[in-house]
Amino acid sequence: MKKDQITMPLTHADDWRDYLSLDRLVTRSGVAKRDLIKLVIKELVDNALDVFDRCDLGINGDNGFYVQDYGSGIDLLDENIAYLFSVGRKTYTTKGIRYPQRGAFGRGLRVVTGVVYCYGASLFVSTLGRKLSLKPDGSQTTYEVIGDYNGPGTRIEISFPDRVSEKDLEWGE
């Protein structure tokens, strides 16, 4: 049975509009524009490692990459998965207690979604039997179920209009 709501402690809030502009995204994330894709990879790998002690990271076609974890999957309704990947959501984190040495501001998926939005990229989340196409649109993210998923855990795939290189994976490795 899927959970019908997200219940995590609120620890920080900031302006979601900062994640829809490359200039403000650079300021908010603290990394140069040339490193935003690397930061996205790092954030997704961090999240994957939060749920399982290993994950896979690789190039997916010419323009994309994937991060695959081996946890139990994201046990949420599809609309709540889309909400997790919305820049307009309140920022939550569960890492403050579990991983106090890492980030723990709840902004990682906001950065991921902001980069997808700003670069016109495609975002896919595969978990618990289905593959979702997520489309960031302003403060919200819409979703469409586009297929089945028979793999383990959760797989996040992002495809960009431009080529992604093996060198971009360095921050995740």
MARBA-3410 file (N, C-alpha, C, O; in Angstrom, 1 decimal):
173
0.8,-1.2,0.0,0.0,0.0,0.0,0.9,1.2,0.0,1.9,1.3,0.7 ~ 0.5,2.2,-0.8,1.3,3.4,-0.9,0.9,4.4,0.2,-0.2,4.5,0.6 ~ 1.9,5.2,0.6,1.6,6.3,1.6,0.9,7.4,0.8,1.3,7.6,-0.4 ~ 0.0,8.0,1.4,-0.7,9.1,0.7,-0.2,10.5,1.1,-0.8,11.5,0.6 ~ 0.8,10.6,1.9,1.3,11.9,2.2,2.8,11.8,2.6,3.3,10.7,2.9
3.5,12.9,2.5,4.9,13.0,2.8,5.0,13.5,4.2,4.5,14.6,4.5 ~ 5.6,12.8,5.1,5.7,13.3,6.5,7.2,13.3,6.9,7.8,12.3,7.2 ~ 7.8,14.5,6.8,9.2,14.7,7.2,9.3,16.0,7.9,8.5,16.9,7.7 ~ 10.2,16.1,8.8,10.3,17.4,9.6,10.8,18.5,8.7,11.7,18.4,8.0 ~ 10.1,19.6,8.9,10.5,20.9,8.2,11.7,21.5,8.9,11.7,21.7,10.1
12.8,21.7,8.1,14.0,22.3,8.8,14.4,23.6,8.1,15.2,24.3,8.7 ~ 14.0,23.9,6.9,14.4,25.1,6.2,13.5,25.4,5.1,12.9,24.5,4.5 ~ 13.3,26.7,4.9,12.5,27.1,3.7,13.2,28.2,3.0,13.8,29.1,3.6 ~ 13.1,28.3,1.7,13.6,29.4,0.9,12.7,29.6,-0.3,11.7,28.9,-0.5 ~ 13.1,30.6,-1.1,12.2,31.0,-2.2,12.4,30.1,-3.4,13.5,30.0,-4.0
11.3,29.3,-3.8,11.4,28.4,-4.9,11.7,29.0,-6.2,12.3,28.4,-7.1 ~ 11.4,30.3,-6.4,11.7,31.0,-7.7,13.2,31.0,-7.9,13.7,31.2,-9.1 ~ 14.1,30.9,-6.9,15.5,30.9,-7.1,16.0,29.7,-7.9,17.1,29.7,-8.4 ~ 15.2,28.7,-8.0,15.6,27.5,-8.6,15.2,27.4,-10.1,15.4,26.4,-10.8 ~ 14.5,28.5,-10.6,14.1,28.5,-12.0,14.8,29.5,-12.9,14.4,29.8,-14.0
15.9,30.0,-12.4,16.8,30.9,-13.1,18.2,30.4,-13.0,18.7,30.1,-11.8 ~ 19.0,30.3,-14.1,20.3,29.8,-14.0,21.2,30.7,-13.1,21.9,30.2,-12.2 ~ 21.1,32.0,-13.2,21.9,32.9,-12.4,21.6,32.7,-10.9,22.5,32.6,-10.1 ~ 20.3,32.6,-10.5,19.9,32.5,-9.1,20.2,31.1,-8.6,20.5,30.8,-7.5 ~ 20.1,30.1,-9.5,20.4,28.7,-9.2,21.9,28.6,-8.8,22.3,27.9,-7.9
22.7,29.2,-9.6,24.2,29.2,-9.3,24.4,29.9,-8.0,25.2,29.3,-7.2 ~ 23.8,31.0,-7.7,23.9,31.6,-6.3,23.4,30.7,-5.2,24.1,30.5,-4.2 ~ 22.3,30.1,-5.4,21.6,29.3,-4.4,22.4,28.0,-4.1,22.6,27.6,-3.0 ~ 23.0,27.4,-5.2,23.7,26.1,-5.0,25.1,26.3,-4.6,25.7,25.4,-4.0 ~ 25.7,27.5,-4.9,27.1,27.7,-4.5,28.1,27.1,-5.5,29.3,27.0,-5.1
27.7,26.7,-6.7,28.6,26.2,-7.7,28.5,26.9,-9.0,27.5,27.5,-9.3 ~ 29.5,26.9,-9.8,29.6,27.6,-11.0,28.6,26.9,-12.0,28.3,25.7,-11.9 ~ 28.1,27.6,-13.0,27.2,27.1,-14.0,27.7,25.8,-14.6,27.0,24.8,-14.8 ~ 29.0,25.8,-14.9,29.7,24.6,-15.6,29.6,23.4,-14.7,29.8,22.3,-15.2 ~ 29.4,23.5,-13.4,29.4,22.4,-12.5,28.0,22.0,-12.1,27.8,21.1,-11.2
26.9,22.6,-12.6,25.6,22.3,-12.1,25.2,20.8,-12.4,24.5,20.2,-11.6 ~ 25.5,20.3,-13.6,25.2,18.9,-13.9,25.9,18.0,-12.9,25.4,17.0,-12.5 ~ 27.2,18.3,-12.6,27.9,17.5,-11.7,27.3,17.5,-10.3,27.2,16.5,-9.6 ~ 26.8,18.7,-9.9,26.1,18.8,-8.6,24.8,18.0,-8.6,24.5,17.3,-7.6 ~ 24.1,18.0,-9.7,22.9,17.2,-9.8,23.2,15.7,-9.6,22.5,15.0,-8.8
24.3,15.2,-10.2,24.7,13.8,-10.1,25.1,13.6,-8.7,24.7,12.5,-8.1 ~ 25.8,14.5,-8.0,26.2,14.3,-6.6,25.0,14.2,-5.7,24.9,13.4,-4.8 ~ 24.0,15.1,-5.9,22.8,15.1,-5.1,22.1,13.8,-5.2,21.6,13.2,-4.2 ~ 21.9,13.3,-6.4,21.2,12.0,-6.6,21.9,10.8,-6.0,21.3,9.9,-5.5 ~ 23.3,10.8,-6.2,24.1,9.8,-5.6,24.0,9.8,-4.1,23.8,8.8,-3.4
24.0,11.0,-3.5,23.9,11.1,-2.0,22.5,10.6,-1.6,22.5,9.8,-0.6 ~ 21.5,10.9,-2.3,20.1,10.4,-1.9,20.1,8.8,-2.1,19.5,8.2,-1.2 ~ 20.7,8.3,-3.1,20.7,6.9,-3.3,21.5,6.2,-2.2,21.0,5.1,-1.7 ~ 22.6,6.7,-1.8,23.4,6.1,-0.7,22.7,6.3,0.7,23.0,5.5,1.6 ~ 21.8,7.2,0.8,21.0,7.3,2.0,20.1,6.1,2.3,19.8,5.7,3.4
19.7,5.4,1.2,18.7,4.3,1.3,19.4,3.0,1.2,18.8,2.0,1.6 ~ 20.6,2.9,0.6,21.3,1.7,0.5,22.8,1.9,0.4,23.2,3.0,0.1 ~ 23.6,1.0,0.8,25.0,1.3,0.9,25.8,1.3,-0.4,27.0,1.4,-0.4 ~ 25.1,1.1,-1.5,25.8,1.2,-2.8,24.8,1.6,-3.9,23.6,1.4,-3.7 ~ 25.2,2.1,-4.9,24.4,2.5,-6.1,25.2,2.4,-7.3,26.4,2.4,-7.3
24.5,2.4,-8.5,25.1,2.5,-9.8,25.0,3.8,-10.4,23.9,4.5,-10.2 ~ 26.0,4.3,-11.1,26.0,5.6,-11.8,26.5,5.3,-13.2,27.6,4.7,-13.3 ~ 25.9,5.9,-14.2,26.4,5.7,-15.5,25.8,6.6,-16.5,24.8,7.3,-16.3 ~ 26.4,6.6,-17.7,26.0,7.4,-18.8,24.8,6.6,-19.5,24.8,5.4,-19.6 ~ 23.8,7.3,-19.8,22.5,6.8,-20.4,22.4,7.4,-21.8,21.8,8.5,-21.9
22.8,6.8,-22.9,22.8,7.4,-24.2,23.8,8.5,-24.3,24.8,8.5,-23.4 ~ 23.8,9.4,-25.2,24.7,10.4,-25.4,24.5,11.6,-24.5,25.5,12.3,-24.1 ~ 23.3,11.8,-24.1,22.9,13.1,-23.4,22.5,12.9,-22.0,21.9,13.8,-21.4 ~ 22.6,11.7,-21.4,22.1,11.6,-20.1,22.9,10.7,-19.2,23.9,10.1,-19.6 ~ 22.4,10.5,-18.0,23.0,9.7,-17.0,21.9,9.0,-16.1,20.7,9.5,-16.2
22.2,8.1,-15.4,21.3,7.4,-14.4,22.0,7.2,-13.1,23.2,7.1,-13.0 ~ 21.2,7.2,-12.1,21.6,6.8,-10.7,20.6,5.7,-10.3,19.4,6.0,-10.3 ~ 21.1,4.6,-9.9,20.3,3.4,-9.6,20.6,3.0,-8.1,21.8,2.7,-7.8 ~ 19.6,3.0,-7.3,19.8,2.5,-5.9,19.2,1.1,-5.8,18.5,0.6,-6.7 ~ 19.5,0.4,-4.7,19.0,-0.9,-4.4,18.2,-1.0,-3.2,18.1,-2.0,-2.5
17.6,0.1,-2.8,16.7,0.2,-1.6,15.4,-0.4,-1.9,15.2,-1.2,-2.8 ~ 14.4,0.0,-1.1,13.1,-0.6,-1.2,12.1,0.1,-2.1,11.0,-0.2,-2.3 ~ 12.6,1.2,-2.8,11.8,2.0,-3.7,11.2,3.2,-3.0,11.2,3.3,-1.7 ~ 10.6,4.1,-3.7,9.9,5.2,-3.2,8.4,4.9,-3.0,7.7,4.8,-4.0 ~ 8.0,4.6,-1.8,6.7,4.1,-1.5,5.7,5.3,-1.3,5.2,5.6,-0.2
5.5,6.0,-2.4,4.6,7.2,-2.4,3.7,7.1,-3.6,4.0,6.4,-4.6 ~ 2.5,7.7,-3.6,1.7,7.9,-4.7,2.4,8.7,-5.8,3.3,9.5,-5.5 ~ 2.1,8.5,-7.1,2.8,9.2,-8.2,2.8,10.7,-8.0,3.8,11.3,-8.2 ~ 1.7,11.3,-7.6,1.6,12.7,-7.4,2.5,13.2,-6.3,3.0,14.3,-6.3 ~ 2.8,12.4,-5.3,3.7,12.7,-4.2,5.1,12.6,-4.6,6.0,13.3,-4.1
5.4,11.7,-5.5,6.8,11.6,-6.1,7.0,12.9,-6.9,8.1,13.5,-6.8 ~ 6.0,13.3,-7.7,6.2,14.5,-8.5,6.4,15.7,-7.6,7.2,16.6,-7.8 ~ 5.7,15.7,-6.4,5.8,16.8,-5.4,7.2,16.8,-4.9,7.8,17.9,-4.7 ~ 7.9,15.6,-4.6,9.2,15.6,-4.1,10.2,16.3,-5.1,11.2,17.0,-4.7 ~ 9.9,16.2,-6.4,10.7,16.9,-7.4,10.1,18.2,-7.9,10.3,18.6,-9.1
9.5,18.9,-7.0,8.9,20.2,-7.3,9.7,21.3,-6.6,10.0,21.2,-5.4 ~ 10.1,22.4,-7.3,10.8,23.4,-6.6,9.9,24.2,-5.7,10.4,24.9,-4.8 ~ 8.6,24.1,-5.8,7.7,24.9,-5.0,7.4,24.2,-3.7,6.6,24.8,-2.9 ~ 7.8,23.0,-3.5,7.5,22.3,-2.2,8.3,22.9,-1.1,9.4,23.5,-1.3 ~ 7.8,22.7,0.1,8.6,23.1,1.3,9.8,22.3,1.4,9.8,21.1,1.0
10.9,22.8,1.9,12.1,22.0,1.9,12.1,21.2,3.2,12.0,21.7,4.3 ~ 12.3,19.9,3.1,12.4,19.0,4.1,13.7,18.2,4.1,14.3,18.1,3.0 ~ 14.1,17.7,5.2,15.2,16.8,5.2,15.0,15.8,6.4,14.5,16.1,7.4 ~ 15.5,14.6,6.1,15.6,13.6,7.1,17.0,13.3,7.5,17.3,12.4,8.2 ~ 18.0,14.0,6.8,19.4,13.8,7.0,20.0,14.4,8.2,21.1,14.0,8.7
19.3,15.4,8.8,19.9,16.2,9.9,20.4,15.3,11.1,21.4,15.5,11.7 ~ 19.5,14.3,11.4,19.8,13.4,12.5,20.7,12.2,12.0,21.7,11.9,12.6 ~ 20.4,11.7,10.8,21.1,10.5,10.3,22.5,10.8,9.7,23.4,10.1,9.9 ~ 22.6,12.0,9.0,23.9,12.3,8.4,24.2,13.8,8.6,24.2,14.6,7.7 ~ 24.5,14.2,9.9,24.7,15.6,10.2,25.9,16.2,9.5,26.0,17.4,9.4
26.9,15.4,9.0,28.0,15.9,8.3,27.7,16.3,6.8,28.6,16.9,6.2 ~ 26.6,15.9,6.3,26.2,16.1,4.9,25.1,17.1,4.8,24.1,17.0,5.6 ~ 25.2,18.1,4.0,24.2,19.1,3.6,23.0,19.3,4.6,23.1,20.1,5.4 ~ 22.0,18.4,4.5,20.9,18.4,5.4,20.0,19.6,5.4,19.4,20.0,6.4 ~ 20.0,20.3,4.2,19.1,21.5,4.1,17.8,21.1,3.4,16.8,21.9,3.4
17.7,20.0,2.8,16.5,19.6,2.0,16.4,20.3,0.7,15.3,20.3,0.1 ~ 17.5,20.8,0.1,17.5,21.5,-1.1,17.9,20.6,-2.3,17.8,21.1,-3.5 ~ 18.4,19.5,-2.1,19.1,18.7,-3.1,18.1,18.4,-4.3,18.5,18.6,-5.5 ~ 16.9,17.9,-4.0,16.0,17.7,-5.1,15.5,19.0,-5.8,15.1,19.0,-7.0 ~ 15.5,20.0,-5.0,15.1,21.3,-5.6,16.2,21.7,-6.7,15.9,22.2,-7.7
17.5,21.5,-6.3,18.6,21.8,-7.2,18.4,20.9,-8.5,18.5,21.4,-9.6 ~ 18.2,19.6,-8.3,18.0,18.7,-9.4,16.9,19.2,-10.3,17.1,19.3,-11.5 ~ 15.8,19.5,-9.7,14.6,19.9,-10.5,14.9,21.3,-11.2,14.5,21.5,-12.3 ~ 15.5,22.2,-10.5,15.9,23.5,-11.1,16.8,23.3,-12.3,16.6,24.0,-13.3 ~ 17.8,22.5,-12.2,18.7,22.2,-13.3,17.9,21.6,-14.5,18.1,22.0,-15.6
17.1,20.6,-14.2,16.2,20.0,-15.3,15.4,21.1,-15.9,15.3,21.1,-17.2 ~ 14.8,21.9,-15.2,13.9,23.0,-15.7,14.8,24.0,-16.6,14.4,24.3,-17.7 ~ 15.8,24.5,-16.0,16.7,25.5,-16.7,17.3,25.0,-18.0,17.5,25.8,-18.9 ~ 17.7,23.7,-18.0,18.3,23.2,-19.2,17.4,22.5,-20.1,17.8,22.0,-21.2 ~ 16.1,22.5,-19.8,15.1,21.8,-20.7,15.4,20.3,-20.8,15.2,19.7,-21.8
15.8,19.7,-19.7,16.2,18.3,-19.7,14.9,17.5,-19.4,13.8,18.0,-19.1 ~ 15.1,16.2,-19.5,14.0,15.2,-19.3,14.4,14.4,-18.0,15.5,14.1,-17.8 ~ 13.4,14.2,-17.1,13.6,13.6,-15.8,12.6,12.4,-15.7,11.4,12.5,-15.9 ~ 13.2,11.2,-15.4,12.4,10.0,-15.3,12.7,9.3,-13.9,13.9,9.3,-13.5 ~ 11.7,8.9,-13.2,11.9,8.2,-12.0,11.2,6.8,-12.1,10.0,6.7,-12.4
11.9,5.8,-11.9,11.4,4.4,-12.0,11.5,3.8,-10.6,12.6,3.7,-10.0 ~ 10.4,3.3,-10.1,10.3,2.7,-8.8,9.1,1.9,-8.6,8.0,2.2,-9.2 ~ 9.1,0.9,-7.9,8.0,0.0,-7.5,7.0,-0.3,-8.6,5.8,0.0,-8.5 ~ 7.6,-0.8,-9.7,6.7,-1.3,-10.8,6.4,-0.3,-11.9,5.8,-0.7,-12.9 ~ 6.7,1.0,-11.8,6.3,1.9,-12.8,7.4,2.9,-13.1,8.3,3.2,-12.3
7.4,3.5,-14.3,8.3,4.5,-14.7,7.5,5.8,-15.0,6.6,5.8,-15.7 ~ 8.0,6.9,-14.3,7.3,8.2,-14.4,8.1,9.1,-15.2,9.4,9.2,-15.0 ~ 7.5,9.9,-16.0,8.2,11.1,-16.7,7.7,12.3,-15.9,6.5,12.5,-15.8 ~ 8.7,13.0,-15.3,8.3,14.2,-14.5,8.7,15.4,-15.3,9.7,15.5,-15.9 ~ 7.8,16.4,-15.3,7.9,17.6,-16.0,7.8,18.8,-15.1,6.7,19.2,-14.7
9.0,19.4,-14.7,8.9,20.6,-13.9,8.3,21.8,-14.7,8.6,22.0,-15.8 ~ 7.3,22.5,-14.0,6.7,23.6,-14.7,6.4,24.7,-13.6,5.4,24.6,-12.9 ~ 7.3,25.6,-13.5,7.2,26.6,-12.5,7.3,26.0,-11.1,8.2,25.2,-10.9 ~ 6.4,26.3,-10.2,6.6,25.8,-8.8,6.2,24.3,-8.7,6.5,23.7,-7.7 ~ 5.5,23.8,-9.7,5.0,22.4,-9.6,5.7,21.5,-10.6,6.3,21.9,-11.6
5.5,20.2,-10.4,6.0,19.2,-11.3,4.9,18.3,-11.6,4.2,17.7,-10.7 ~ 4.6,18.1,-12.9,3.6,17.1,-13.3,4.2,15.8,-13.6,5.4,15.7,-13.8 ~ 3.4,14.8,-13.7,3.9,13.4,-14.0,3.0,12.7,-15.0,1.9,13.0,-15.2 ~ 3.6,11.7,-15.6,2.9,10.8,-16.5,3.5,9.4,-16.3,4.8,9.3,-16.3 ~ 2.7,8.4,-16.1,3.3,7.0,-16.1,3.5,6.6,-17.5,2.6,6.6,-18.3
4.8,6.3,-17.8,5.1,6.0,-19.2,5.5,4.5,-19.4,5.9,4.1,-20.5 ~ 5.5,3.7,-18.4,5.8,2.3,-18.6,6.0,1.6,-17.3,5.8,2.1,-16.2 ~ 6.4,0.3,-17.4,6.6,-0.5,-16.3,8.1,-0.5,-15.9,8.9,-0.1,-16.6 ~ 8.3,-0.9,-14.6,9.7,-0.9,-14.1,9.8,-2.2,-13.3,9.1,-2.4,-12.3 ~ 10.7,-3.0,-13.7,10.9,-4.3,-13.0,12.2,-4.4,-12.3,12.6,-5.5,-11.9
13.0,-3.3,-12.2,14.3,-3.3,-11.6,14.2,-3.2,-10.1,13.1,-3.0,-9.5 ~ 15.3,-3.2,-9.4,15.4,-3.0,-8.0,15.3,-1.6,-7.6,15.6,-0.7,-8.4 ~ 14.9,-1.3,-6.4,15.1,0.1,-5.8,14.4,1.1,-6.7,13.3,1.0,-7.2 ~ 15.2,2.2,-6.8,14.7,3.4,-7.6,15.8,3.8,-8.6,17.0,3.7,-8.3 ~ 15.4,4.1,-9.8,16.4,4.5,-10.9,15.9,5.9,-11.3,14.8,6.1,-11.7
16.8,6.9,-11.2,16.6,8.2,-11.7,17.4,8.4,-13.0,18.6,8.1,-13.0 ~ 16.7,8.9,-14.0,17.4,9.2,-15.3,17.2,10.6,-15.7,16.0,11.1,-15.6 ~ 18.2,11.3,-16.2,18.1,12.6,-16.7,18.8,12.7,-18.0,19.9,12.3,-18.2 ~ 18.1,13.3,-19.0,18.7,13.5,-20.3,18.7,15.0,-20.6,17.7,15.6,-20.5 ~ 19.8,15.5,-21.1,20.0,16.9,-21.4,20.0,17.1,-22.9,20.3,16.1,-23.6
19.8,18.3,-23.3,19.9,18.6,-24.8,21.3,18.5,-25.3,21.5,18.2,-26.5 ~ 22.3,18.6,-24.4,23.7,18.5,-24.8,24.3,17.3,-24.2,23.8,16.7,-23.3 ~ 25.4,16.9,-24.8,26.1,15.7,-24.4,26.6,15.7,-22.9,27.0,16.8,-22.4 ~ 26.4,14.6,-22.2,26.9,14.4,-20.9,28.2,13.5,-21.0,28.1,12.5,-21.7 ~ 29.2,13.8,-20.4,30.5,13.0,-20.5,30.8,12.2,-19.2,30.2,12.5,-18.2
31.6,11.3,-19.4,32.1,10.5,-18.2,32.7,11.4,-17.2,32.6,11.1,-16.0 ~ 33.3,12.5,-17.6,33.9,13.4,-16.7,32.9,14.1,-15.8,33.2,14.4,-14.6 ~ 31.7,14.3,-16.3,30.6,14.8,-15.5,30.2,13.9,-14.3,29.6,14.4,-13.3 ~ 30.5,12.7,-14.4,30.2,11.7,-13.3,31.1,11.8,-12.1,30.8,11.2,-11.1 ~ 32.2,12.5,-12.2,33.2,12.5,-11.2,32.7,12.9,-9.8,33.1,12.2,-8.8
31.8,13.9,-9.7,31.4,14.3,-8.4,30.5,13.2,-7.7,30.5,13.0,-6.5 ~ 29.8,12.4,-8.6,29.0,11.3,-8.0,29.9,10.1,-7.6,29.5,9.4,-6.7 ~ 31.0,9.9,-8.3,31.8,8.8,-7.9,32.6,9.0,-6.7,33.4,8.2,-6.3
END
